[in-house]
Amino acid sequence: MMHRISPVGHIWTDSALEWIKRGNLQGFIYTHQPDSFDDMIAKFVPPMLD
């Protein structure tokens, strides 16, 4: 299955469920609220429309 949107990061991971923490988290990882979302926004690539 092809997904149109891939996560570029994860926020509030300190309160994530254990099965999520054990998962394959990729990209920017923030345990709490980041000071800025600029890094995540810059890495985000919008999906191509059909």
C-alpha positions as CSV (number, residue, x, y, z in Angstrom):
1,M,0.0,0.0,0.0
2,M,1.4,3.4,-1.0
3,H,0.8,6.3,1.4
4,R,0.5,9.8,0.2
5,I,1.9,11.4,3.4
6,S,4.8,10.3,5.4
7,P,5.6,11.7,8.8
8,V,8.6,14.0,9.1
9,G,8.8,13.8,12.8
10,H,7.0,13.1,16.1
11,I,6.1,15.4,19.0
12,W,5.2,14.7,22.6
13,T,6.8,11.3,22.5
14,D,7.4,11.3,26.3
15,S,3.7,10.5,26.7
16,A,3.4,8.1,23.8
17,L,2.2,4.5,24.3
18,E,5.0,2.0,24.7
19,W,4.1,0.2,21.4
20,I,4.6,3.5,19.6
21,K,7.9,4.2,21.4
22,R,9.1,0.7,20.3
23,G,8.1,1.4,16.7
24,N,10.2,2.7,14.0
25,L,10.0,6.4,14.7
26,Q,11.9,8.4,12.1
27,G,12.6,12.0,11.4
28,F,12.6,14.7,14.1
29,I,11.7,13.4,17.6
30,Y,10.5,15.8,20.2
31,T,9.7,14.5,23.7
32,H,7.9,17.8,24.5
33,Q,6.6,20.8,22.7
34,P,9.3,22.1,20.4
35,D,10.2,25.8,20.4
36,S,9.6,25.9,16.7
37,F,8.2,23.6,14.0
38,D,10.4,25.2,11.4
39,D,12.6,22.1,10.9
40,M,9.6,19.9,10.4
41,I,7.9,22.3,8.0
42,A,11.0,22.7,5.9
43,K,11.3,18.9,5.6
44,F,7.6,18.3,4.7
45,V,6.9,17.7,1.0
46,P,3.3,17.9,0.1
47,P,1.8,14.9,-1.7
48,M,1.4,15.1,-5.5
49,L,-2.2,15.3,-6.5
50,D,-3.4,12.9,-9.1
